[in-house]
Structure formats: structure tokens, C-alpha cells
Amino acid sequence: MIEHWSLFARRIGFWFWRLIMLLVWGGISFHNLPVDAYPDVADNYVNIITQWPGHSAEDIEKQSRFRARSPWRHSDMKNLRSFSLAGISSIMMNFSDSSDNSWNRERVLERLSGITLPANLTPSCRRTGVRRTDLLVHP
């Protein structure tokens, strides 16, 4: 009977010390965990808006969107989306999270200056920031 209690105490002691070690390891890991007060949850993106007042969506598509879409492909880009309405065209480029957003924007502005577009067609980069719809749509 004493041997039975002795064996039981050894097993409990083994699991007790294992639990203590696990709690200490978890406490150290929690203490070393980096936490941002306001984390950046937005994708890295650049948005090009092209305005051409008085023209149809088809004209803007032919003159600006197809010319402006071609030189943007490079390794950091995840996807490229565009749409055209009457008088306005928008091209949204999403980049990988590991890339720097300001560097992506500079690269897009460099390539944007090299594109020849018709007169009175003014492309511009929209300012970057947190897209609040990402925060509101996805709970």
C-alpha cells in the first residue's frame, strides 16, 4: 500500500513540475510578445485615379486603362484591379505585406511619368492610408 502511494506521489510530482515549467515558459513567451497599440491592418496598396471629364467609360478604358495597366507587373504585386466610369478610371494595385508601401508608391510614380497619355488626361496617385471599409466589412 505504501509503495502504491509512493508511485502515485512520484507521478503527480512529475506532472506537477511539468505544469510549472509550462506555465513559466508561457509567461516568458507572453512577456516577450510584441504588441502594437494600433496595428496596421491595411494592405499595401497604391491607387491611381485618372480623370478625363466629358468622355465615356469606353474612351477612358481605351486611352488610359490599357496603357496604364501594362507596366506595373513586378514580383511584389499580389493583384491589380481596375474599373472605369464616365469621366474617371481607377487602378488599384495590392502589394505583398513584406514590401514597403512608400517604396511601392515611388516606383508606381516613376512608371506613371513614363506613360504617354492623350492631352487633358491627368493620372494621379491617391494618398495611401487605412481603408476603413476593411475594418467595417470584416468583423
C-alpha positions as CSV (number, residue, x, y, z in Angstrom):
1,M,0.0,0.0,0.0
2,I,2.8,2.4,0.8
3,E,4.5,1.5,-2.5
4,H,1.3,2.4,-4.3
5,W,1.1,5.8,-2.6
6,S,4.8,6.4,-3.3
7,L,4.4,5.6,-7.0
8,F,1.3,7.9,-7.1
9,A,3.2,10.7,-5.5
10,R,6.1,10.4,-8.0
11,R,3.7,10.5,-10.9
12,I,1.9,13.5,-9.5
13,G,5.2,15.2,-8.8
14,F,6.4,14.6,-12.4
15,W,3.2,16.2,-13.9
16,F,3.2,19.0,-11.3
17,W,6.8,20.1,-12.3
18,R,5.9,19.7,-15.9
19,L,2.9,22.0,-15.4
20,I,5.1,24.5,-13.5
21,M,7.6,24.6,-16.4
22,L,4.9,25.0,-19.0
23,L,3.4,28.0,-17.0
24,V,6.9,29.6,-16.7
25,W,7.6,29.1,-20.4
26,G,4.2,30.6,-21.3
27,G,4.7,33.6,-19.0
28,I,8.2,34.4,-20.6
29,S,6.7,34.0,-24.1
30,F,3.8,36.3,-23.2
31,H,6.2,38.9,-21.8
32,N,8.3,38.9,-24.9
33,L,5.4,39.1,-27.3
34,P,5.4,42.4,-29.3
35,V,2.1,44.2,-29.1
36,D,1.2,47.3,-31.1
37,A,-1.3,49.7,-29.6
38,Y,-2.7,50.5,-33.1
39,P,-1.6,47.7,-35.5
40,D,-1.6,48.4,-39.3
41,V,-4.1,46.0,-40.7
42,A,-4.4,47.6,-44.2
43,D,-2.9,46.0,-47.3
44,N,0.0,47.7,-49.0
45,Y,-1.7,49.3,-52.0
46,V,-1.4,52.1,-54.5
47,N,-4.5,53.6,-56.2
48,I,-4.2,55.5,-59.5
49,I,-7.1,57.7,-60.4
50,T,-7.3,59.0,-64.0
51,Q,-9.8,61.8,-64.6
52,W,-10.9,62.8,-68.1
53,P,-14.1,64.9,-67.8
54,G,-16.6,64.7,-70.7
55,H,-15.6,61.3,-72.0
56,S,-17.3,58.0,-71.8
57,A,-16.1,55.0,-69.8
58,E,-15.1,53.2,-73.1
59,D,-12.9,56.1,-74.2
60,I,-11.1,56.2,-70.8
61,E,-10.7,52.4,-71.0
62,K,-9.1,52.6,-74.5
63,Q,-6.9,55.6,-73.8
64,S,-5.8,55.3,-70.2
65,R,-6.5,52.0,-68.5
66,F,-4.9,49.6,-71.0
67,R,-1.8,51.9,-71.3
68,A,-1.6,52.4,-67.6
69,R,-2.0,48.7,-66.7
70,S,0.8,47.2,-68.7
71,P,4.0,48.4,-67.0
72,W,3.0,47.6,-63.4
73,R,3.7,43.9,-63.1
74,H,6.6,43.1,-60.7
75,S,7.3,40.5,-58.1
76,D,5.9,42.3,-55.0
77,M,2.4,42.8,-56.6
78,K,-0.3,40.5,-55.4
79,N,-3.1,41.7,-57.7
80,L,-4.3,44.5,-59.9
81,R,-7.9,45.6,-60.2
82,S,-9.3,48.4,-62.3
83,F,-12.7,49.9,-63.2
84,S,-13.9,52.8,-65.4
85,L,-16.9,55.1,-65.2
86,A,-17.9,58.1,-67.2
87,G,-15.0,60.6,-66.8
88,I,-12.9,58.5,-64.3
89,S,-10.8,55.4,-64.2
90,S,-9.3,53.7,-61.1
91,I,-6.5,51.2,-60.9
92,M,-5.9,49.5,-57.6
93,M,-2.6,47.6,-57.1
94,N,-2.2,45.5,-54.0
95,F,1.3,44.5,-52.9
96,S,2.7,41.8,-50.6
97,D,2.8,42.6,-46.9
98,S,6.6,42.3,-46.8
99,S,7.1,45.2,-49.2
100,D,7.4,48.8,-48.2
101,N,4.4,50.9,-49.1
102,S,6.3,54.2,-49.7
103,W,8.8,52.4,-52.0
104,N,5.9,50.8,-53.9
105,R,4.3,54.3,-54.3
106,E,7.6,55.8,-55.6
107,R,8.0,53.0,-58.1
108,V,4.5,53.5,-59.4
109,L,5.0,57.3,-59.7
110,E,8.3,56.7,-61.7
111,R,6.5,54.4,-64.1
112,L,3.5,56.6,-64.3
113,S,5.7,59.5,-65.5
114,G,6.9,57.4,-68.4
115,I,3.5,56.6,-69.9
116,T,2.3,58.8,-72.8
117,L,-1.4,59.7,-72.5
118,P,-3.6,62.0,-74.5
119,A,-3.9,65.7,-73.7
120,N,-6.1,66.6,-70.7
121,L,-5.8,63.1,-69.3
122,T,-4.4,63.6,-65.7
123,P,-3.5,60.4,-63.8
124,S,-2.6,60.9,-60.1
125,C,-1.8,58.6,-57.2
126,R,-4.4,58.7,-54.4
127,R,-2.9,59.1,-50.9
128,T,-2.4,55.9,-49.0
129,G,-3.9,55.2,-45.7
130,V,-6.0,52.6,-43.8
131,R,-9.1,51.6,-45.9
132,R,-11.7,51.8,-43.2
133,T,-14.1,49.6,-45.2
134,D,-11.7,46.7,-44.5
135,L,-12.3,47.3,-40.8
136,L,-16.0,47.7,-41.1
137,V,-16.9,44.9,-43.5
138,H,-14.9,42.1,-41.9
139,P,-15.8,41.6,-38.2
